[in-house]
Amino acid sequence: MKKLFLSFIILFSLFVFACSKQEKSEKFKLLTTPVWTADSLLANKLDASGPGGLLEKFKGDAEFREDGTGTFGSYTGLWRFNPAETEITIVTDSMPLPIVCDIVELKITSLKITTVVPDKNTLEPINIRMTFKAK
């Protein structure tokens, strides 16, 4: 009986250890490994990274940390994948709503994301495309 109980304890411990050590997906590793630097920030196909531009504050580096926190240009906040890892949602206190971006490309050296936001004056859609290079 002691051997059975001891075997059960060992198997249970191995099971708990194996379940707690979940493997990170390839996309997760690709996104969180480098620091990304903005390459182009476009709004309706026009550069929006200059002074007063819609994406000016996204200019600079973006870092997606493994714990779900990050920096995105001059913003700080949280990020997460959708279950299929085809979208990234960025939440920051600096913006009234979360930003949900489609991942167009995620490679070891490049990240391209797109989203659509309403123009605050006309409520017309603005097509955003942000591309980043690994530092």
N, C-alpha and C positions, 0 to 999 in steps of 0.2 A: 504494500500500500504506500509506503514511504517513497519507493522508486517511482510509482505512478504519479504521486503528488509532485515530486521533484521534477519529473519529466514535463508535467503540465505547466509548472512555473517557468521552466526554461523555454518551452514552446510559446507560452504567452508573452514572455519578455521579448523573444525574437520577433513575434508578430507585432507587438507595440512598437519596437524599434524600427522595423521595416516600414510600417505604415506612417510613422512620423517623419521619415526621410523620403519625401516625395521628390522625384526628379523634375527639374525645371525643363520646360519645353525649349526647342531650338529657337523659336521666335522670342521667347522671354530672354534667353541668353544673348541673342543678337541685339535686342533693344537695350538691355541693361549693362552690357559689357563696356562699350565706349562712351565717351562724352561726345555728344553731337554738336556741331557748330552750324549755324544757319547758312545755307548756300543761296537760296532764293525764297522770298516771301511775297507771293502774288495774291492780289485781290482782283477778280475779273480780268486776269491775264496781265495786270499792270503791277509794277514794283510798288509794294506797300510798306517797305521797311524804312523809308526815309523819315526825317523829322515831320511829325504830325500824321504820318501814315497809319493806316488801320492796324498794321502788324508791327509797328515800330518797337513795341515792348517785347516781341518775340525774337528780336535780333540778338545775336550772341549765342551762348551755349545752352544746350538742353541736356539734362541728365536725368535718366529714368533709373532710380535706385531700386534694388531688389525688394526693399520693404514697402514699395508703393508710394514713396515720397519722391519729390523731384523738384528740379528747377527748370524753367522754360523761359529762356531769356531773362527778363527782370521779374518774372512771376515765380512764386513758390507755391507748392500745393501737393495734391495727390494725383496719382494716375492708376488706371487699371485697364486690362484687356476685357473685351467681351468674351463669352465662353469659347467662341470659335477663333479667337485671336486675330480677327480681321478688322477690329476697331480699337482705338484707344480713347478713353474718356479722361479728360483732364479737369480737375476740380480745384479752383483757387478762390480765396476770399476776395481777390481783386476783380472778379467778374461775376455778374449776377446769375449766370447759368453755367452748368458744366459744358465743356466743349467736347463734342463727339466727332472724332476724325476717322475716316476710312484709311486703312493702310494700303497704299498703292504699291509701295515697294519697301522691303526691309531686307537689306543685304549687309554683309559685314562692313561695307564702306559707305552705304547710302540708306537714307530713310526718306520716303516721300509719303506725305499724308495730305488728304483733302477734307474739306468740310464746307458746309453752306451755312451762312449766318444772315439774318435779316439786316438791312440797312436801317439804322436807328431813325433816320429821317423819313424815308419813303416806304420802309418795310419790304422793299424789293430784295430778292435774294442776292447775296454776294458770294461768289464762288472763290474759296480760299484754297491755295495750293502752297504747301511749305515743304521745301527740300532741305535736307541736312546731310553733312558729310561727317564721317567719323574723324575725330581728332587724332 
